[in-house]
Structure formats: structure tokens, C-alpha cells
């Protein structure tokens, strides 16, 4: 009987000192037992909860799921279910808890449903903040006029923005593409040599720039400049639409040619030892972590036998750093990170929390530690850090000044490297930067542009160069401001315009008839002398109208000879 009392006292201490809350409720939802951990998690003492209706502490929106979960559990002996719900704290706030319920109604020692739960409110808040941060970054990328794509080191697509979808792969969605390989997206990438070039960029870190033409229903073909660069361990691509620049260049080239001129129920691991330091309990999760059961070995051998390491996964834990040993010595262990690297199993990163166990009289019984597996979270955080770093590299490679501004104040929220080089750093205002140089901002002189909620565009000349500004609304109180140097394009257009003017001036005053056609032989220009010869107005010559001036007996022969001449056959 004495041994039985000690055993009962020991296991009661184990439950009462566990980090998770343990609740036993009847089939009617009435609370029969509540562990002391409830006061730490929800602010209520066990005495305040026992006899109360457990459903009265559940958020109204979660009640249907909780009711259904308990109904499912009661369908069979030892049935279990896991769900996440919100429970009311004593201070009136709602706490998010991760709960597991198991049917022990037929167990005479329990006669109820055992519910284990732990507070995951801060974890969910942190995850939500991280998601919101990533959504803002993706919104920034999607608002950019250039196309951006990110590939991992094996050339599997990680990220793609809207501009890239629109220009490179119209008709597809991001969800259809992310995770697919380069060869799945662009089957000819290997044959064309692009796959090898991209892998060379990842290997050497040397950027690679190409120009490609892709079919377009609207323009016939889109001309794109693709810059490939190393982004973290993978590859980044910036796709810029140079169609207009190319068309301007091609038009200039045509003119140049013509005129010679672009815990069993608990997911967390639970381990306990007696006051002599002998391991007495491993739950299922702990056994899975280690691949071993609890064995009666001294604390000096725990680290080597169970493969316990510091967070770096390489440095073995000393006895004084093992969470269970610290708890055994009377320390309150809180959120100590450690790694279990069992042989033949993947390493697991755990957060350990523990304390000393004592009976109702305060006599030491041993210690208990709970271990929460954060491996996936750590991997996810690392992936997000890598992707965030890759996106920062990508944004800094945009060939323009890019800023996120607050509406009204125009305070700079974020900026890329090009913007930071001109003093546009977060916390400053865009107009304040210009004021510091005693120069008016051309964009500030047009307040109707940035005062609207619609995308806007403005071109202006500044110190002998031409710039194009774009305003793209991002959220209700922010917008993205891009500034592109378009001097090259403007100079090409001006050269083309002057060349055309010179040609028209010379042709208009020439004493001989001059007309111009396209490569299909269709007339698109005539000078005055032609009209004096044919008697036709200038517009009557356009297309094949000029043949009306040829005698009808000679018309077919002359037109056929003309087409052959245009095509280079004569």
C-alpha cells in the first residue's frame, strides 16, 4: 500500500507539473479534473473549473467544431482527435490552444474524456506576422513593371510575379508553375543552351544577359531583355519589356537602310526521471525522437546515449546543460533549444521546458521536461530567410529607382539599392530628399499624379536626361514609385523624327516623282511631283492605288514587275 501511494503521488506530481494542461470531462462536457497548468495557460485554478461546463470556455465560432470533435471521439473506445480552438482566459482574452482529446469513458480509472492542450497563441501570432510580411513583399514585386522569377539551385521555380506571368507565360497561373522545373516550363531550354548558361551563373556568380522574342497576340512579338544573376544559392531572372525600344531601333534601322540612316496523446515529447536521476518515463513522441526507450543510465551518459546536442547540432550537451538534469537540480527550464540527432534518423530541433517534481508535502520526486518539435518551423524560417534574402537581391537588381511611399506624407517605407544611393532611405520623405539638395522635385510639381489612387505615369527632362516615373497603388495607404532613365529611348526617337523630317523636306521639293512602299510593295508615301505626273491625289496612290495611273493594257505587267523588284527577283 505504501508503494502504491508513492506511485500514485509520483504520477500525480508528473501530471500536475506538466507544461500541458490535462482536463478530464464527462460525456456531458462537465469538467471532472483540471491540472494546475490551467492557471498558467488560462488564469483559472483547477478549483474554479471543476464542475463547470467545459463548452462555456470555448469561443462561439469554434463550438461547432469542438462539439463535432467530441462526438467523433465518443464513437469508439480509445478514439482520439486533435484540433486547434480558442479558449477564454480569465482576463477575458482568447487564447489559441492545440488540443488532443482521447476517449477514456470505459476506463474505470478515468471514466471520462482526457483532453491535453497547450497555449500556441504567440506561435500563431508570430506565424501570421511572418505571413503578412511575406505578402507585402510579394505585393511589392507584383506591382513592379518588370518580370521577376526565382529558381532554386536545381532550377525549380520558387517565385514569379504577375509581370513575368503576363509577358512570358500568358494564360498560366503562379500556382501552376511554382515547384516545376525550368525544363517543364521551357522545354527547349536545354537544346537552346539556356539551362547550361543559367547553371553557370549559379556556379560562377557572373550575370548573364540575353534578348529574346516571344509571341504576342497584341504586338505580334514581345522583345524581352532577360538578366540572369545569382540569388542566394539559386538563380534570379529580371525580364524587362524592350519591345518599344526594339521597335524604335528597328524602325530607325529601316529608315537608315532606305535613307542610309531597340505524450502518447501529446505531440510533444515528455521525459521524466526520479530523484536519483534514473530515467523513468519516455512518451511516444520522445521514443520517436530518440528511437530508444527510457533506460536506467546515469545523467553522465544521457547526452551520448540519446544523442543530445546544442542548437548547432554538433556540440554535445554537457550534463549541466541537459534540460532534465537542470530541472532535477531545481532550475526552472524555459524554452531551451536543443537538437536530438539519433543515429539513422533525421535530426530534430526541440524546445525544452521543465521543472523539478515534488509531492504534496514538497518532497522531491524527480524532474520532468516537455520537448516541443520545432524542426519544421526552423526549416520554414530558414527557407523564408533564404527566400527573403533572394527577393532583396532581386529588388536591388531592378534597373531603376524603386520606393514604397505612404500616401499623403510620402514617407519612404522601403527602397531598393538604387534609391538608397540617392538618399532615399526608409524614414525620410521623397520631397525632403530634394529639399536637401535645394532642387525642386519634378514629381512634386505635379501633385495631381501622386494624389490619385489610380496608376499614373510622367516623363520629364532633368539635367540633360529623360526620366519616366510610375505610381502604382499598393495598399490603401501606400504606393510604389518607380523612376526609370529613358534617355536612350528618347534620343532614339528624336533621331528617328529628325531623319524623317529631313527625308520629307528633300522629297517634297524634288523635281522628280518619289514614292515609298513597304516590303510588300504597298505605297505609303508620295511627293508632290508624283501627283503632277499622275493626276492623282497623294492618298489615292496609297496601297496599290498608284497603278490607276498606268495604262490598263500595261497595268498587270507593270505591277508584276514592280513586285518582283521589291522582292529582289529582278
Phi and psi in degrees as a GROMACS rama.xvg file:
@    title "Ramachandran Plot"
@    xaxis  label "Phi"
@    yaxis  label "Psi"
@TYPE xy
-64.2185  -41.4672  UNK-2
-65.0504  -37.973  UNK-3
-64.3559  -41.8209  UNK-4
-64.3353  -41.4526  UNK-5
-63.6283  -40.6336  UNK-6
-63.8592  -43.265  UNK-7
-63.9256  -41.2532  UNK-8
-64.3741  -39.5334  UNK-9
-63.4653  -49.98  UNK-10
-70.5521  -31.848  UNK-11
-64.5033  -41.3522  UNK-12
-64.227  -36.9544  UNK-13
-60.7056  -45.7868  UNK-14
-69.1584  -44.2429  UNK-15
-69.1119  -21.9903  UNK-16
-104.178  2.1226  UNK-17
-68.3396  151.944  UNK-18
-71.2916  -34.9714  UNK-19
-77.4816  150.914  UNK-20
-84.4528  134.22  UNK-21
-114.172  125.058  UNK-22
-127.288  140.582  UNK-23
-118.627  121.699  UNK-24
-121.786  153.41  UNK-25
-81.8981  174.838  UNK-26
-64.4953  -18.1563  UNK-27
-90.772  1.7723  UNK-28
89.5177  -2.7621  UNK-29
-74.8958  135.221  UNK-30
-78.3859  122.814  UNK-31
-98.9204  -29.4046  UNK-32
-148.63  143.579  UNK-33
-142.65  128.553  UNK-34
-77.4443  157.813  UNK-35
-59.0408  -22.9864  UNK-36
-60.6453  -16.4283  UNK-37
-61.8383  -31.0791  UNK-38
-68.1844  -37.2099  UNK-39
-71.4162  -37.4532  UNK-40
-84.475  -45.5539  UNK-41
-117.394  -4.04598  UNK-42
87.0239  -4.66222  UNK-43
-99.4091  140.829  UNK-44
-78.259  157.77  UNK-45
-55.1131  -36.5353  UNK-46
-64.3903  -30.8693  UNK-47
-74.7165  -20.0939  UNK-48
-102.575  -34.0001  UNK-49
-62.4636  130.61  UNK-50
92.9278  -10.2313  UNK-51
-86.9848  160.114  UNK-52
-78.5354  114.845  UNK-53
-59.6056  -30.3289  UNK-54
-68.0931  -20.1916  UNK-55
-71.2443  -11.1813  UNK-56
-101.015  1.01952  UNK-57
-93.685  140.776  UNK-58
-58.3044  136.046  UNK-59
-54.503  -36.0439  UNK-60
-70.1627  -21.4103  UNK-61
-96.6498  -9.06784  UNK-62
-58.1169  -44.1492  UNK-63
-58.864  -41.6519  UNK-64
-67.4661  -39.5414  UNK-65
-65.6411  -42.7219  UNK-66
-62.395  -43.8885  UNK-67
-65.452  -39.4391  UNK-68
-61.3611  -44.776  UNK-69
-67.8967  -34.2555  UNK-70
-63.8827  -39.8954  UNK-71
-65.1959  -41.1086  UNK-72
-63.3164  -37.9546  UNK-73
-77.397  1.79478  UNK-74
-72.7313  -24.131  UNK-75
-153.71  153.735  UNK-76
-64.1139  136.383  UNK-77
66.6873  12.402  UNK-78
-68.1954  149.896  UNK-79
-138.825  158.974  UNK-80
-150.749  148.12  UNK-81
-123.76  136.579  UNK-82
-155.306  163.627  UNK-83
-113.631  125.662  UNK-84
-138.09  172.426  UNK-85
-107.39  131.589  UNK-86
-119.044  144.856  UNK-87
-79.3651  126.873  UNK-88
-79.582  160.907  UNK-89
-62.252  -28.7946  UNK-90
-80.5265  3.72426  UNK-91
94.9358  -11.3218  UNK-92
-78.7772  166.087  UNK-93
-107.395  130.027  UNK-94
-110.096  134.819  UNK-95
-84.3827  124.965  UNK-96
-124.526  145.796  UNK-97
-98.9366  111.766  UNK-98
-117.769  145.129  UNK-99
-128.127  125.615  UNK-100
-112.926  137.651  UNK-101
-131.831  136.478  UNK-102
-78.1188  112.53  UNK-103
-124.73  29.1287  UNK-104
-63.6562  -32.5815  UNK-105
-88.8176  -5.5795  UNK-106
-82.369  111.863  UNK-107
-60.9124  -21.1583  UNK-108
-78.9008  -17.1385  UNK-109
-118.305  -53.2105  UNK-110
52.2742  48.4717  UNK-111
-170.438  -174.695  UNK-112
-102.904  121.68  UNK-113
-89.3248  124.256  UNK-114
-119.023  122.409  UNK-115
-106.071  133.851  UNK-116
-147.46  155.753  UNK-117
-136.562  155.55  UNK-118
-80.4721  120.118  UNK-119
-119.85  21.3901  UNK-120
-59.5028  -51.598  UNK-121
-65.063  -36.7272  UNK-122
-62.483  -44.905  UNK-123
-66.9566  -37.3529  UNK-124
-63.9224  -40.6755  UNK-125
-65.1892  -40.913  UNK-126
-63.8793  -39.9361  UNK-127
-66.1247  -40.4898  UNK-128
-63.744  -39.2064  UNK-129
-66.0524  -40.7243  UNK-130
-63.9068  -41.7088  UNK-131
-63.8581  -39.1583  UNK-132
-62.1534  -42.938  UNK-133
-68.6955  -35.266  UNK-134
-65.372  -39.1759  UNK-135
-64.189  -40.8303  UNK-136
-65.2085  -40.7195  UNK-137
-66.4207  -38.1004  UNK-138
-61.5283  -40.5206  UNK-139
-59.6374  -45.6652  UNK-140
-67.2028  -40.8011  UNK-141
-68.1174  -23.3676  UNK-142
-82.8811  -11.8409  UNK-143
-71.1538  144.618  UNK-144
-74.3333  -23.3414  UNK-145
-87.4291  153.229  UNK-146
-84.8417  136.328  UNK-147
-125.351  136.515  UNK-148
-136.759  148.476  UNK-149
-125.699  133.653  UNK-150
-122.122  149.699  UNK-151
-80.4794  -176.371  UNK-152
-64.6691  -19.6672  UNK-153
-97.3725  12.0652  UNK-154
62.8753  39.526  UNK-155
-99.6049  134.476  UNK-156
-66.1486  129.108  UNK-157
-106.898  -39.2748  UNK-158
-150.767  146.355  UNK-159
-151.015  135.274  UNK-160
-96.2742  175.755  UNK-161
-64.8741  -38.7032  UNK-162
-61.9416  -37.9717  UNK-163
-67.7084  -40.6706  UNK-164
-61.934  -42.286  UNK-165
-67.82  -38.2291  UNK-166
-90.3285  -37.9668  UNK-167
-95.0305  -42.8966  UNK-168
-131.781  62.1364  UNK-169
-60.0056  142.355  UNK-170
91.4406  -5.36312  UNK-171
-108.512  165.982  UNK-172
-117.81  160.325  UNK-173
-58.7589  -41.2544  UNK-174
-62.9928  -31.6027  UNK-175
-72.3182  -22.7459  UNK-176
-105.849  -38.0651  UNK-177
-59.6091  131.204  UNK-178
96.6414  -16.7517  UNK-179
-82.8179  154.353  UNK-180
-81.0945  163.895  UNK-181
-57.8323  -40.8451  UNK-182
-69.8875  -28.2939  UNK-183
-70.4758  -37.372  UNK-184
-79.2836  -41.776  UNK-185
-128.157  85.0202  UNK-186
-56.8139  -25.4273  UNK-187
-90.8639  7.58478  UNK-188
-62.485  -34.3751  UNK-189
-74.7232  -46.0618  UNK-190
-62.8144  -37.114  UNK-191
-79.3571  -10.0912  UNK-192
90.4124  -2.82134  UNK-193
-67.2712  -38.0694  UNK-194
-57.2272  -46.6549  UNK-195
-64.0336  -41.5488  UNK-196
-61.7076  -42.7177  UNK-197
-66.0748  -41.0818  UNK-198
-64.9776  -34.6833  UNK-199
-64.6639  -37.3156  UNK-200
-62.0545  -45.2462  UNK-201
-62.3931  -40.1725  UNK-202
-72.4718  -43.6607  UNK-203
-97.676  -23.3773  UNK-204
80.4316  3.45468  UNK-205
-88.0387  124.087  UNK-206
-62.9892  157.82  UNK-207
-137.794  129.754  UNK-208
-122.919  131.086  UNK-209
-135.12  159.934  UNK-210
-118.185  133.481  UNK-211
-133.48  158.668  UNK-212
-117.969  131.08  UNK-213
-123.277  147.843  UNK-214
-61.5139  145.102  UNK-215
-143.821  129.092  UNK-216
-63.413  -33.5347  UNK-217
-82.7867  -42.2215  UNK-218
-109.605  1.80825  UNK-219
83.5875  -61.065  UNK-220
-143.399  142.905  UNK-221
-101.544  133.172  UNK-222
-99.8498  123.393  UNK-223
-122.822  141.578  UNK-224
-104.675  124.726  UNK-225
-112.719  120.169  UNK-226
-105.918  118.929  UNK-227
-102.617  133.082  UNK-228
-147.981  158.704  UNK-229
-75.2516  129.601  UNK-230
-126.301  103.056  UNK-231
63.9286  -125.825  UNK-232
-93.5186  -3.331  UNK-233
-115.487  -148.349  UNK-234
-128.736  136.61  UNK-235
-114.418  142.241  UNK-236
-125.77  130.681  UNK-237
-111.943  122.573  UNK-238
-111.295  112.775  UNK-239
-107.845  134.72  UNK-240
-80.4748  112.954  UNK-241
-114.683  24.7695  UNK-242
-58.4244  -49.1527  UNK-243
-64.8362  -41.2125  UNK-244
-62.3076  -41.6211  UNK-245
-66.648  -43.6508  UNK-246
-63.2012  -40.4997  UNK-247
-62.4684  -41.3743  UNK-248
-65.4067  -41.1268  UNK-249
-66.1402  -39.9481  UNK-250
-62.9352  -41.5327  UNK-251
-63.6449  -38.4121  UNK-252
-66.1067  -40.2831  UNK-253
-63.137  -41.7087  UNK-254
-64.9905  -38.9416  UNK-255
-62.4882  -39.0725  UNK-256
-66.6327  -45.2798  UNK-257
-69.2166  -40.0103  UNK-258
-108.447  6.44628  UNK-259
65.0148  25.1523  UNK-260
64.909  -50.9634  UNK-264
-101.539  -6.7394  UNK-265
-105.822  132.402  UNK-266
-69.7375  -27.0391  UNK-267
-76.8781  151.701  UNK-268
-79.5136  137.988  UNK-269
-124.699  127.873  UNK-270
-133.606  141.528  UNK-271
-139.769  155.597  UNK-272
-137.223  161.64  UNK-273
-84.6913  -177.044  UNK-274
-70.5565  -16.8503  UNK-275
-86.0168  -4.47092  UNK-276
89.792  13.1961  UNK-277
-86.0878  127.934  UNK-278
-64.3909  128.41  UNK-279
-120.644  -16.0783  UNK-280
-153.365  128.567  UNK-281
-125.57  128.739  UNK-282
-86.0965  179.567  UNK-283
-57.5126  -45.2807  UNK-284
-61.5171  -40.2249  UNK-285
-64.6653  -42.8004  UNK-286
-62.1659  -36.4588  UNK-287
-69.8424  -36.3967  UNK-288
-59.7726  -47.541  UNK-289
-93.5852  -23.0598  UNK-290
70.8776  17.9637  UNK-291
-142.348  155.401  UNK-292
-87.2962  173.37  UNK-293
-69.1244  132.115  UNK-294
-128.093  146.477  UNK-295
-76.2197  71.4056  UNK-296
-116.874  153.253  UNK-297
-72.0541  157.479  UNK-298
-54.1109  -30.0765  UNK-299
-61.5644  -22.1705  UNK-300
-104.323  -2.7972  UNK-301
-59.1983  -47.9941  UNK-302
-62.3531  -45.5224  UNK-303
-73.717  -37.9116  UNK-304
-72.2908  -37.341  UNK-305
-106.605  10.9913  UNK-306
55.8523  59.8413  UNK-307
-98.7608  129.89  UNK-308
-133.543  161.51  UNK-309
-65.8438  169.396  UNK-310
-55.4866  -22.6111  UNK-311
-72.0437  -9.1499  UNK-312
74.5362  5.16401  UNK-313
-122.768  -35.8042  UNK-314
-86.9915  116.15  UNK-315
-61.4948  142.402  UNK-316
-69.3431  133.929  UNK-317
-75.6146  164.546  UNK-318
-57.4857  -40.8634  UNK-319
-69.3304  -15.9257  UNK-320
-99.7429  -6.4792  UNK-321
-71.8058  123.967  UNK-322
-53.2651  -42.6042  UNK-323
-65.6225  -37.7381  UNK-324
-69.2256  -39.8066  UNK-325
-60.3107  -44.1899  UNK-326
-63.8812  -38.1933  UNK-327
-62.1713  -30.5022  UNK-328
-88.0464  10.0087  UNK-329
95.9653  2.53648  UNK-330
-80.567  146.705  UNK-331
-88.7684  111.182  UNK-332
-90.9015  124.112  UNK-333
-129.612  117.228  UNK-334
50.8555  48.8773  UNK-335
-84.7341  124.874  UNK-336
-85.6351  138.955  UNK-337
-152.521  167.975  UNK-338
-125.28  133.769  UNK-339
-107.466  115.227  UNK-340
-117.957  69.4229  UNK-341
-66.8902  143.493  UNK-342
-62.298  131.383  UNK-343
80.0954  4.58887  UNK-344
-129.445  152.213  UNK-345
-67.3394  143.777  UNK-346
-60.4701  143.436  UNK-347
-121.083  129.904  UNK-348
-93.4158  126.954  UNK-349
-125.112  150.098  UNK-350
-108.528  120.714  UNK-351
-106.444  136.079  UNK-352
-134.267  132.166  UNK-353
-157.35  170.22  UNK-354
-158.108  169.215  UNK-355
-74.978  145.987  UNK-356
-100  140.172  UNK-357
-143.876  154.413  UNK-358
-83.0287  -175.613  UNK-359
-64.1015  -20.3298  UNK-360
-94.4925  3.33774  UNK-361
87.3879  5.08819  UNK-362
-77.0919  132.077  UNK-363
-63.9416  135.5  UNK-364
-112.084  -19.9419  UNK-365
147.678  -140.889  UNK-366
-153.132  157.94  UNK-367
-136.343  145.007  UNK-368
-135.73  135.674  UNK-369
-106.269  143.214  UNK-370
-127.083  116.234  UNK-371
-98.3289  126.42  UNK-372
-77.0511  116.226  UNK-373
-115.422  21.18  UNK-374
-57.5398  -50.1741  UNK-375
-64.1204  -39.2187  UNK-376
-63.2037  -42.7588  UNK-377
-63.5382  -42.2595  UNK-378
-64.0602  -41.7037  UNK-379
-63.5234  -42.0934  UNK-380
-62.8173  -40.5713  UNK-381
-64.952  -41.7978  UNK-382
-62.3725  -43.0582  UNK-383
-64.9128  -38.1816  UNK-384
-63.4941  -42.7131  UNK-385
-65.4225  -44.1055  UNK-386
-65.7126  -37.6641  UNK-387
-64.08  -42.4645  UNK-388
-63.6727  -40.4595  UNK-389
-63.7661  -40.5624  UNK-390
-68.1519  -36.125  UNK-391
-62.9628  -41.5612  UNK-392
-61.9953  -42.0615  UNK-393
-61.8758  -47.0479  UNK-394
-62.8285  -37.4176  UNK-395
-71.1663  -14.1546  UNK-396
-94.1194  -0.580305  UNK-397
-63.7246  128.693  UNK-398
-78.6395  51.3226  UNK-399
-165.104  171.889  UNK-400
-82.7152  128.588  UNK-401
-132.277  130.581  UNK-402
-141.248  147.689  UNK-403
-103.216  123.405  UNK-404
-118.321  150.207  UNK-405
-81.5246  138.436  UNK-406
-67.4181  149.372  UNK-407
85.5875  -70.5473  UNK-408
-81.4456  -23.5074  UNK-409
57.66  33.0478  UNK-410
-70.6958  139.548  UNK-411
-79.2542  118.848  UNK-412
-90.2422  -41.1746  UNK-413
-151.637  155.065  UNK-414
-153.825  154.926  UNK-415
-91.5316  179.871  UNK-416
-60.656  -41.4682  UNK-417
-60.7518  -39.32  UNK-418
-69.2141  -41.0988  UNK-419
-64.246  -29.5232  UNK-420
-66.1855  -22.8115  UNK-421
-102.339  15.957  UNK-422
91.5676  3.7307  UNK-423
-84.3196  82.6868  UNK-424
-109.961  151.083  UNK-425
-52.5805  137.999  UNK-426
102.296  -27.8116  UNK-427
-83.6324  172.527  UNK-428
-112.211  148.619  UNK-429
-63.285  -38.5702  UNK-430
-73.2149  -25.9844  UNK-431
-67.2509  -32.3888  UNK-432
-64.9643  -44.1259  UNK-433
-66.5632  -38.983  UNK-434
-61.2574  -34.6206  UNK-435
-65.4318  -24.0209  UNK-436
-99.3461  7.0348  UNK-437
54.9959  35.1831  UNK-438
-127.554  133.75  UNK-439
-69.0616  143.069  UNK-440
-83.7055  122.054  UNK-441
-55.831  -32.3737  UNK-442
-74.1681  -34.9151  UNK-443
-67.6072  -24.636  UNK-444
-75.3883  -5.03676  UNK-445
-125.642  66.6159  UNK-446
-62.0599  -21.686  UNK-447
-66.1309  -17.374  UNK-448
-76.2961  -50.6802  UNK-449
-87.8732  -4.03052  UNK-450
-87.7394  -7.91256  UNK-451
-95.8166  162.052  UNK-452
-97.809  8.31823  UNK-453
-102.54  150.644  UNK-454
-57.2729  137.158  UNK-455
-131.513  160.85  UNK-456
-143.091  142.496  UNK-457
-148.5  134.374  UNK-458
-111.758  143.255  UNK-459
-154.563  160.926  UNK-460
-102.556  138  UNK-461
-148.904  115.801  UNK-462
53.52  42.9118  UNK-463
81.9764  3.80941  UNK-464
-122.901  158.145  UNK-465
-109.894  138.137  UNK-466
-130.16  150.557  UNK-467
-121.427  125.425  UNK-468
-108.026  138.372  UNK-469
-122.899  137.224  UNK-470
-116.589  121.316  UNK-471
-125.394  113.426  UNK-472
-56.5673  135.565  UNK-473
-109.953  -53.849  UNK-474
-132.772  -172.51  UNK-475
-63.5936  -27.7749  UNK-476
-123.333  11.6949  UNK-477
-138.238  158.539  UNK-478
-147.061  160.897  UNK-479
-99.4984  133.012  UNK-480
-116.421  118.867  UNK-481
-111.296  141.375  UNK-482
-127.564  116.709  UNK-483
-108.645  140.098  UNK-484
-84.2658  109.889  UNK-485
-111.632  25.2663  UNK-486
-57.9629  -45.1417  UNK-487
-59.2303  -44.2282  UNK-488
-65.1108  -43.0719  UNK-489
-63.8851  -39.624  UNK-490
-66.3387  -37.3303  UNK-491
-63.6367  -43.7356  UNK-492
-63.9402  -40.0321  UNK-493
-66.6787  -40.4426  UNK-494
-62.0148  -42.5233  UNK-495
-62.837  -42.258  UNK-496
-64.183  -45.3751  UNK-497
-64.3107  -39.3902  UNK-498
-61.9327  -43.77  UNK-499
-63.7564  -40.828  UNK-500
-63.4957  -41.3656  UNK-501
-63.5293  -43.7929  UNK-502
-61.8378  -47.2436  UNK-503
-62.0954  -39.4303  UNK-504
-63.3162  -44.2389  UNK-505
-67.24  -45.5597  UNK-506
-66.3791  -36.2105  UNK-507
-64.239  -34.8214  UNK-508
-96.7384  -0.202193  UNK-509
-69.0178  140.814  UNK-510
-77.6016  -7.81531  UNK-511
-106.808  156.03  UNK-512
-72.9496  131.902  UNK-513
-131.461  129.346  UNK-514
-140.289  156.135  UNK-515
-122.338  143.654  UNK-516
-132.09  166.411  UNK-517
-86.3347  -173.704  UNK-518
-70.6743  -10.0626  UNK-519
-95.3585  1.16821  UNK-520
87.1851  10.0834  UNK-521
-88.241  122.068  UNK-522
-67.8507  134.657  UNK-523
-132.306  3.76114  UNK-524
-159.94  141.218  UNK-525
-140.772  151.86  UNK-526
-94.879  -179.529  UNK-527
-66.3684  -36.3953  UNK-528
-59.6707  -35.6862  UNK-529
-59.6154  -45.1509  UNK-530
-63.0545  -34.8793  UNK-531
-68.2462  -28.1303  UNK-532
-79.2206  -42.6341  UNK-533
-95.0075  -21.426  UNK-534
78.8031  5.66896  UNK-535
-97.559  148.964  UNK-536
-70.1984  159.955  UNK-537
-55.1496  -45.9936  UNK-538
-69.9689  -19.6747  UNK-539
-73.6251  -16.5789  UNK-540
-79.9762  -21.9442  UNK-541
-62.4264  153.286  UNK-542
69.6375  -124.437  UNK-543
-108.732  16.0347  UNK-544
-62.8982  -25.1796  UNK-545
-61.4541  -20.951  UNK-546
-69.6655  -12.9316  UNK-547
-65.6868  -20.6424  UNK-548
-83.2422  -5.66258  UNK-549
-95.7444  140.394  UNK-550
-54.2947  139.196  UNK-551
-62.431  -25.7593  UNK-552
-71.4454  -26.9556  UNK-553
-102.293  -7.13303  UNK-554
-59.5771  -50.6852  UNK-555
-62.6253  -42.4779  UNK-556
-65.6517  -43.4103  UNK-557
-65.6182  -41.5767  UNK-558
-65.9409  -41.885  UNK-559
-62.0173  -42.6813  UNK-560
-63.7735  -39.6342  UNK-561
-61.6485  -45.8016  UNK-562
-63.4193  -41.789  UNK-563
-61.6717  -38.5  UNK-564
-64.3349  -45.5095  UNK-565
-60.8022  -39.8217  UNK-566
-79.887  -3.84193  UNK-567
84.7576  14.3923  UNK-568
-83.5697  -22.2394  UNK-569
